[in-house]
Every structure is written in C-alpha cells, then in structure tokens.
C-alpha cells in the first residue's frame, strides 16, 4: 500500500510538473508560431489558427530579418556587449573573491564590507552621474561605455558570491599546495578555479542573461550605432501599432540565445545550486 501511494504520489508530481512546463512553454510556442506568420495573417486571428491553417507558416519573416541591417547590427552589438561584460565580471570577481577569501592584506574586511554595501545601491541612482562622467571621457553612446557600466554594477554581487564560495574550500588543500611550492597564482588557476567551476558557471549564466536582456542601461548609454537588440526591437513599436513581422522573429531570436546559453551550462548551474545548498 505504501509503495502504491509512493508511485501514485510520484505520478501526480510528474503530471503537475508537465502541466507547469506546458504552461510556461505556451508563450514561447506562440511567439515562434507568430514569427512564422505574415502581418496580414496576424491581423486576422491569433497564432493558434495555424493548427487549422498551416499554410500560414513560412520563414519569410526571418529572411527579411536577416536583410534588415539595423536588426542584424543590433544583434552583433548585443553580442559585443554581453560577452565581454560576462568575461570581465567573472574574471575580476574570481580574482577579487580569492583575495578576500584567502589573502591577508590591510583593510581586507573593511573593503569587503564596502563591496557588500554596494549591493543595496539601485542601478537607477548611478545612471545620470555616470552618463555625465562618460560624456566627459568620450565613452557615452559607445559599446565600451555600456560594457563598463555593466561591469561596474555587476562586480559587487559577483565578488560577494565567489568570495563566499571560495571561503568554503578546505584550508588544508591550500596549505598543502603552498607547502609543495605553489605560488598564489598557481594555486588560484590550478586549484581554486577548478573547484569553483560550478559557481563560476552559475555567475556567468546570471550575468549573461542580465546583460543580454537589459534595455534600461542600453537605452541611456548606447546611441543608434551601438544599440543592442532590445532597444532596436523597442524602436519598432509604433504609436498605433507595431511591426509584428519584425518584432516576432526578432524577439524569438533574442530569446533563443540566452536559452541556449542556459542549457549549455545547465549541468554546471545545477552543481552550483546544489553545492550552495549543501554549504
């Protein structure tokens, strides 16, 4: 009887998860199907009408999207913003996290408290002052300016996360490596980074998704030649309508990339979450 109840309970849980998954996937499926329909078909009815009229589906919108110079340039701008930002945040945070966790230097704890205090500073507070500073430095409206802003505001959380992960590494491992003649750099690259790979992967996923989907910072700091995909798609919205034949495929492409990144690092992300729950 207990085994029957257990199997029945597992079956109900699995059925519930399947239903939740389908509910979450419905908007994505609707967006994809809408991206395969013409503007005229979209104006006549919802995306679910493709099941009765499959002739509506075509890849003409994607062909037109690839020929749209503004959208394609915005896509590569998004890549040029998201990838360097993610790499810089992960690398700098890993170095700082190791220093705060295992290196003794004057004022270490005080500096780390300042880093933690920066976590509560809203990004909106720094928009105008930083924009004025970037204007004086010639960085306003450029891709490097957007990258620097994201790096600056992404580092406090990244340092806090990696420092708390690195500090849980057994001290005996580091002392044994030092006794064997290993330098701090060698210990960091050969011991700490491999052990902290789940945390690094989790941080990379969060940072990439945050920057890829950002519109507020890009809307202020990027001009028309440096605008990412989110701003380019937003500019397609008209006062009394929208270019649905551009918005739908563009939004789907913008959605597919972060989803692909998440699934590529899913195993490391799960390891990082499980390791954090155990610690």
C-alpha positions in Angstrom: 0.0 0.0 0.0 2.8 2.4 0.9 4.6 1.6 -2.4 1.3 2.2 -4.3 0.9 5.6 -2.6 4.5 6.5 -3.3 4.2 5.6 -7.0 0.9 7.4 -7.2 2.4 10.5 -5.5 5.3 10.5 -7.9 3.0 10.2 -10.8 0.9 13.2 -9.6 4.0 15.3 -9.1 5.3 14.4 -12.5 2.0 15.2 -14.1 1.9 18.5 -12.3 5.4 19.4 -13.5 4.4 18.5 -17.1 1.4 20.8 -16.9 3.5 23.6 -15.4 6.1 23.1 -18.1 3.5 23.3 -20.9 2.0 26.5 -19.4 5.5 28.0 -19.3 6.2 26.9 -22.9 3.0 28.2 -24.3 4.1 31.8 -24.7 7.4 30.6 -26.3 5.5 28.4 -28.8 3.0 31.3 -29.5 5.9 33.6 -30.2 7.6 31.2 -32.5 4.4 30.5 -34.5 3.7 34.2 -34.7 7.2 34.8 -36.1 6.3 32.4 -38.9 3.1 34.3 -39.9 2.7 37.3 -42.1 1.4 40.6 -40.7 -1.9 40.1 -42.6 -2.5 36.7 -41.1 -1.6 38.0 -37.6 -4.2 40.8 -38.0 -6.9 38.3 -39.0 -6.5 36.0 -36.0 -4.4 34.6 -33.2 -1.4 32.3 -33.6 -3.5 29.2 -32.7 -5.2 29.4 -36.1 -2.1 27.8 -37.6 -3.4 24.4 -36.4 -6.3 24.8 -38.8 -4.5 26.7 -41.5 -0.9 25.5 -41.5 -0.3 27.3 -44.9 0.2 30.5 -42.9 3.6 29.3 -41.8 6.7 30.4 -43.7 10.3 31.6 -43.0 9.8 34.9 -45.0 10.0 37.0 -41.8 13.3 35.5 -40.9 14.6 36.1 -44.4 13.5 39.7 -44.1 15.0 39.9 -40.6 18.4 38.8 -41.9 18.3 41.5 -44.6 17.4 44.2 -42.0 20.7 45.9 -41.4 19.5 47.7 -38.3 18.4 44.5 -36.6 21.5 42.4 -37.6 23.8 45.2 -36.4 21.9 45.4 -33.1 22.3 41.6 -32.7 26.0 41.8 -33.0 26.1 44.9 -30.7 24.3 42.8 -28.1 27.0 40.0 -28.5 29.8 42.6 -28.2 28.2 44.0 -25.1 27.2 40.7 -23.3 30.2 38.5 -23.9 33.0 41.0 -22.8 30.9 42.0 -19.9 30.4 38.5 -18.7 34.0 37.5 -19.2 35.3 40.7 -17.4 32.9 40.3 -14.4 33.7 36.6 -14.0 37.5 37.1 -14.2 37.7 40.1 -12.0 35.2 38.7 -9.5 37.2 35.4 -9.3 40.4 37.3 -8.6 38.8 39.6 -6.0 36.9 36.7 -4.4 40.0 34.7 -3.9 41.8 37.7 -2.5 39.0 38.4 0.0 38.8 34.7 0.9 42.4 33.6 1.3 44.8 36.6 1.1 45.7 38.7 4.2 46.1 42.4 3.4 45.4 45.5 5.5 41.8 46.6 5.4 40.5 43.4 3.8 37.4 43.0 5.9 36.6 46.8 5.6 36.9 46.7 1.8 34.7 43.6 1.6 32.1 45.4 3.7 32.1 48.2 1.2 31.6 45.7 -1.6 28.6 44.2 0.3 27.2 47.7 0.9 27.3 48.4 -2.8 24.8 45.6 -3.3 22.0 47.8 -2.0 22.7 50.7 -4.3 20.0 50.8 -7.1 21.3 51.0 -10.6 19.0 54.0 -11.3 21.0 56.1 -8.9 24.1 55.9 -10.9 22.6 56.4 -14.4 22.9 60.2 -14.6 26.2 60.8 -12.8 27.9 58.0 -14.8 26.4 59.3 -18.0 27.9 62.7 -17.3 31.2 61.2 -16.5 31.2 59.0 -19.6 30.3 62.1 -21.7 33.4 63.8 -20.4 35.6 60.8 -21.1 34.1 60.3 -24.6 32.5 56.9 -23.7 28.9 58.0 -23.8 27.0 56.3 -26.6 29.6 53.7 -27.2 29.7 49.9 -26.7 32.8 50.2 -24.3 30.8 52.6 -22.2 27.8 50.2 -21.9 30.2 47.4 -21.1 32.0 49.4 -18.3 28.7 50.3 -16.7 27.5 46.7 -16.6 30.9 45.5 -15.3 30.9 48.1 -12.5 27.4 47.3 -11.3 27.8 43.5 -11.8 31.0 43.2 -9.8 29.7 43.7 -6.2 27.3 40.7 -6.4 29.8 38.6 -8.3 32.6 39.3 -5.7 30.2 38.6 -2.9 29.1 35.3 -4.5 32.5 33.9 -5.3 34.1 35.0 -2.1 31.5 33.1 -0.1 32.1 30.1 -2.3 35.9 30.2 -2.2 36.0 30.6 1.5 34.4 27.2 1.9 37.4 25.4 0.2 39.2 23.4 2.9 42.1 25.4 4.2 44.2 22.2 4.3 44.1 22.0 0.5 45.6 25.4 0.1 48.2 24.9 2.8 49.3 21.6 1.2 49.7 23.4 -2.2 51.8 26.2 -0.6 54.0 23.6 1.1 54.6 22.0 -2.3 55.9 25.3 -3.5 52.9 26.5 -5.4 52.6 30.2 -5.9 49.3 32.1 -5.2 48.7 32.4 -8.9 49.3 28.7 -9.5 47.0 27.8 -6.6 44.4 30.1 -7.9 44.5 28.8 -11.5 45.1 25.1 -10.8 43.2 24.5 -7.6 40.6 27.3 -6.8 39.2 27.8 -10.3 38.6 24.1 -11.0 36.9 23.7 -7.6 34.9 26.8 -8.1 33.7 25.9 -11.6 30.1 25.4 -10.7 29.9 28.8 -9.0 31.7 30.4 -11.9 29.3 28.9 -14.4 26.3 30.0 -12.4 27.6 33.5 -12.2 28.3 33.6 -15.9 24.8 32.5 -16.7 23.2 35.1 -14.4 25.4 37.9 -15.7 25.0 37.0 -19.4 21.2 36.8 -19.0 21.1 40.1 -17.2 23.1 42.0 -19.8 21.5 40.3 -22.8 18.0 41.2 -21.7 18.9 44.7 -20.4 17.2 47.7 -22.0 17.4 50.5 -19.4 21.2 50.9 -19.4 21.5 50.5 -23.2 18.6 52.9 -23.8 20.5 55.6 -22.0 24.2 54.8 -22.7 24.1 53.5 -26.3 23.5 55.6 -29.4 21.9 54.3 -32.6 25.2 52.7 -33.8 25.7 50.9 -30.5 22.2 50.0 -29.5 21.5 46.3 -28.6 18.7 44.1 -29.8 16.3 45.1 -27.0 16.5 48.8 -27.9 16.3 48.0 -31.7 13.1 46.0 -31.2 11.6 48.6 -28.9 12.1 51.2 -31.7 10.0 49.1 -34.0 6.9 49.7 -31.8 4.7 52.4 -33.4 2.3 54.7 -31.7 -0.8 52.9 -33.1 0.7 49.5 -33.8 3.9 47.6 -34.4 5.9 45.9 -37.0 4.9 42.4 -35.9 6.6 40.8 -38.8 9.9 42.2 -37.4 9.2 42.1 -33.7 8.1 38.5 -33.5 11.1 36.9 -35.2 13.5 39.4 -33.6 12.1 38.7 -30.2 12.3 35.0 -30.7 16.0 35.2 -31.8 16.7 37.4 -28.8 15.0 34.7 -26.6 16.7 31.7 -28.1 20.3 32.8 -27.4 20.0 33.1 -23.6 18.0 29.8 -23.5 20.8 28.1 -25.5 23.4 29.5 -23.1 21.4 28.3 -20.1 21.1 24.8 -21.4 24.8 24.7 -22.4 25.8 25.4 -18.8 22.8 23.7 -17.2 24.9 20.9 -15.6 27.3 23.4 -14.0 24.5 25.6 -12.9 22.7 22.7 -11.1 26.0 21.7 -9.5 26.5 25.3 -8.2 23.0 25.5 -6.8 23.4 22.1 -5.1 26.8 23.0 -3.7 25.4 26.2 -2.4 22.5 24.4 -0.7 24.9 21.9 1.0 27.3 24.6 2.2 
